[in-house]
Amino acid sequence: MKKMKKKLIALIFVLMAMPLVHAQKSEITVKGSVKFPDDKSKIRIFYADKFDEVVIDSFEVKADHTFEKKVTLPFPGIYYIDCQKWEYLEFWGEDEDIEVHFRGQDTAKIKIKNPLYEHIVNPGRNNELMNLQNYFDHMAYQGMISAGKEVYQAGKSTCDEWKEYVKKAYDRNAETSEEYIKYLVRYYGDRNSAISLLYRLKDEELKNSILTYFQKNKPDYIPYVKYVKEEEERLSQAAKLEAGKIAPGFSFPTPDGKKTLGPENFKGKYLLIDFWASWCGPCRKAIPHLKEAYAKYKAQGFEILSVSIDRKETDWKKALNEEKMPWSQTCAPNSGKDIMSTYQFSGIPHLVLLDKDGKIIERGIVATELDETLAKIIAE
């Protein structure tokens, strides 16, 4: 692991010494159809800038349910087609035209946001890889739904073995997804769109194989240069989040708006920072585990600070009323974008445990394992 990080740092210094390469705009045609269009919204083309969507074009679906538009891309990289807020598709924007046929809005009486898998028709080399990524993402999402159902059913069961087994249901799904990505690296790692795999990979050796390929063959390629510079920033911030470091400070308002709270308000206590949101199913399912731990260890100096990343204050307060969590609550501004960047997480729930001095003990704790973690730490 350390050897891989050293290699990446070396690459960063090489890139810093290189002259700045300006991104080249390109124009592609985006076309397709929507079987069940929703006239309330348009087709949007956007890219992600950290946690923000930057829309570069939008257009209507025609009366015959088709769409077609010449779209100017500001740089090569990952883009998204949003089909009227019902479905979206990730694609590699560079020099390949995009054709996709969406189902569109859900026509069922009871609407459930679980879109079908859609694909790019007759893709080029780069979007052949993106099609596979989109399919694996779809399967991972279905796996998460299945894991959730299994956890729910096990919770109603009297079988302790089943309950113990499903504790790892989400982990098993994540491990399967990681194996999908590893497969794509091994067989598609020489394509420009392989840069997109770097944002998903945990395997440092495979990640380094992609970086080495581009450094050797395409060192000036804009998406590669961009990724390496982003990784430099990430590693710098990650160093501040290592175990034993003081947790980054923040201070957000409580539900009544009369005061603000942050880690510094809990010095002298073991503190679990719980990043969550009202719309997050796994977050809501984790709350009973947090309640058990809170009831068991509060008298031994354990506290919880829940930090919501809800966009709407009303949604946050409605969930608080429903869940009745007996510990401190705050809501991060700007949908939590800044705090997510500071604490380096993109998925929730995200649990961070601090010691009595405000130093990080562990990040990314699984709620079902919280009791076991606290038992070891508090016993010490």
Stockholm file with secondary structure:
# STOCKHOLM 1.0

chainA/1-380         MKKMKKKLIALIFVLMAMPLVHAQKSEITVKGSVKFPDDKSKIRIFYADKFDEVVIDSFEVKADHTFEKKVTLPFPGIYYIDCQKWEYLEFWGEDEDIEVHFRGQDTAKIKIKNPLYEHIVNPGRNNELMNLQNYFDHMAYQGMISAGKEVYQAGKSTCDEWKEYVKKAYDRNAETSEEYIKYLVRYYGDRNSAISLLYRLKDEELKNSILTYFQKNKPDYIPYVKYVKEEEERLSQAAKLEAGKIAPGFSFPTPDGKKTLGPENFKGKYLLIDFWASWCGPCRKAIPHLKEAYAKYKAQGFEILSVSIDRKETDWKKALNEEKMPWSQTCAPNSGKDIMSTYQFSGIPHLVLLDKDGKIIERGIVATELDETLAKIIAE
#=GR chainA/1-380 SS CHHHHHHHHHHHHHHHTSCCCCCCCEEEEEEEEEEECCTTSCEEEEEEETTEEEEEEEECCCTTSEEEEEEEESSSEEEEEEETTTEEEEEEESSCCEEEEEEESCCSSSCCCCCCCCCBSSCCHHHHHHHHHHHHHHHHHHHHHHHHHHHHHHHTCCCHHHHHHHTTHHHHHHHHHHHHHHHHHHHHTTSGGGHHHHTTCCCHHHHHHHHHHHHHHCTTCHHHHHHHHHHHHHHHHHHTTSTTSBCCCCCEECTTSSCEECGGGGTTSEEEEEEECTTCHHHHHHHHHHHHHHHHHGGGTEEEEEEECCSCHHHHHHHHHHHCCCSEEEECSGGGHHHHHHHTCCSSCEEEEECTTSBEEEESCCGGGHHHHHHHHHHC
#=GC SS_cons         CHHHHHHHHHHHHHHHTSCCCCCCCEEEEEEEEEEECCTTSCEEEEEEETTEEEEEEEECCCTTSEEEEEEEESSSEEEEEEETTTEEEEEEESSCCEEEEEEESCCSSSCCCCCCCCCBSSCCHHHHHHHHHHHHHHHHHHHHHHHHHHHHHHHTCCCHHHHHHHTTHHHHHHHHHHHHHHHHHHHHTTSGGGHHHHTTCCCHHHHHHHHHHHHHHCTTCHHHHHHHHHHHHHHHHHHTTSTTSBCCCCCEECTTSSCEECGGGGTTSEEEEEEECTTCHHHHHHHHHHHHHHHHHGGGTEEEEEEECCSCHHHHHHHHHHHCCCSEEEECSGGGHHHHHHHTCCSSCEEEEECTTSBEEEESCCGGGHHHHHHHHHHC
//
